[in-house]
Amino acid sequence: MKTLTTTRRVYGNESPDDTAGTMWRPTDFDDFHDGGAYPEVFAVQFPSEIGWQKKEINSEINDTISCPPSLPVDMETLMKDSTETMLRVKGNRNRTDAHESYKAFVRAFERDAEAKEIETFGSLCEAKSIEIIDNDTVDAKMFENEFVTCENGVGKPCVVRNIFKDRFHGVDLLDLFPEEMLTVNDKAPARRTDKGAMRQNTLLVTSKRYKEYMDDYEKCNEDDDDAKPAPFYNNGWRIFSTHPEKVNPYFANMHPAFTRAADETETILRETFKFVVKSSSAPHMQSHVDAMTANVSRSLNKAFIGPAGCITRLHYDAQNAHGFLAQTKGRKLFVLFHPAADVGATNCCSSADEQTEMNQSLIDPLRHIPEKARKHLYACVVEENEAIFIPHKWWHYAVSLDSSHTVMRNFFHSKTNVEGLVTMVMRSVANNQTN
Ligand SMILES: O=C(O)CCC(=O)C(=O)O
C-alpha cells in the first residue's frame, strides 16, 4: 500500500499553501499496482489488472493496445483511423453482452408505433415513473426531507429540470482539454467477473481523438447497426480533480443550491480528518485538513462521456454514496430498483475464493427483469439540462440514448449515509499506518 508520504512522490498536498491540490494523486493503472487505498479516489480499489485490460489482451487488437499508459503514441496510432479500429475490434468482442440488449431494445422501440415512451417499453413496461421537480422552485430543506431522508432514510429518486443556468451552455469538456489522455472502456463499471472473452477492453486516447471516435461511431451506427460493437466509454473522468481551476468556473454550481442542505460531504470530511490528525499525534497535519477535505470532495465529481449505446451496468454506488447526475448533452435512460428489490441475489461473484461484488448485479434490465424485482422497478429518460438524484443503495443502470455528456457528484449526508464516507477515510488511514 502507498504511504501518506513517500520519498519518491508526495500524496495529497505537500505544503499548507497548496490548496489548489496540485500534488500527485493516483490516476493511472500503475498507481494502483498494489491495490491502492486512496481516500480521495472514489472507486473500488482492487488489485491491479483485475477487471482491466493492460498486458494480457489476447485479441487481434493486442498489438496495438497492449502498451502501458506511458506509451500513448501507440494509442494515437490505434485511433488514427477510428472507423477502421472499430471494425478491427468488432470481430473480437463478445456480442452477447448488455450492448446487444440495448440494440434489440432500441430497434424494437423504433419499430413499435404504439410505444410512446421508452422508459415504459419492453422489459420496462411495468416501471414506475420518477417524480419530476424544478430547480427554480425546489427548496433545500424540502429536497432533504422529501427525497433524501424520507422512508426512514431509504430516500426517493427524482428528476430535476432546469438544472444548469447560463454557465454551462456550449461547454464541451472534450474541447476544453483536447490533449488530455482519457481511459475509455467498452464495459462499465469494471468487474472481476469480466474474464476471458467477456473481459473489458480499455484504450488510452486523447480527448480530441475520442471526440472523432464518437462522431465516427455514430455514423457507423447508421451504416452498419447490426455489426457494431459496444462503444468505448469515457466513464468516471476525474477532470474535476485534475483540472479544478479550469472546470470549476463552469460547473461550480453543478449541484444546485437545493442540494446544499443534503450534501454534507465537506463537513463530514473535515471533521473526520480533524479527528484523525488529533488522534494520530501528527499535529503538523492540522494545516492540511482543509486541503485534504477539498481534494476528496472534488474527487467525488466525475464526468461520463460517450456515444449512444454507452452503458453503465446495474450497481449501486460504492460507500453507499448518494448520486446526482446531470446531463449537459444528450439523453440518458436510467433504470432504478428500490433497495428492497431482490437484485442482490444476482450479485457478481466470479468464484468461491474471490470476493463477491456486493454492489454489482448481473441483471440486465433491458433483457429481463426477475418477477420479484418488478414491483421495485423505476425508469426515466433524463434529458439535456436535467439531472437525476439517486439515493444511496438504490440500484441503477444507465444507457446513453444520444451522444451524451454527464457530470456527476457522489455525496454524503449525516443522517443517511455518513458511515460510508467515514469508513472509507478511516480504512484508508489504517491501511496507510500498517504499511
Ligand atoms: O452516467 C452513467 O453512465 C452512470 C454513472 C453511474 O451510474 C454512477 O456514477 O454511479
The ligand as an ORCA input file, in Angstrom:
! r2SCAN-3c Opt
* xyz 0 1
  O     -23.887      8.010    -16.457
  C     -23.670      6.830    -16.273
  O     -23.220      6.092    -17.145
  C     -23.988      6.253    -14.918
  C     -22.948      6.544    -13.904
  C     -23.301      5.904    -12.606
  O     -24.174      5.117    -12.503
  C     -22.572      6.226    -11.419
  O     -21.653      7.043    -11.461
  O     -22.893      5.671    -10.357
*
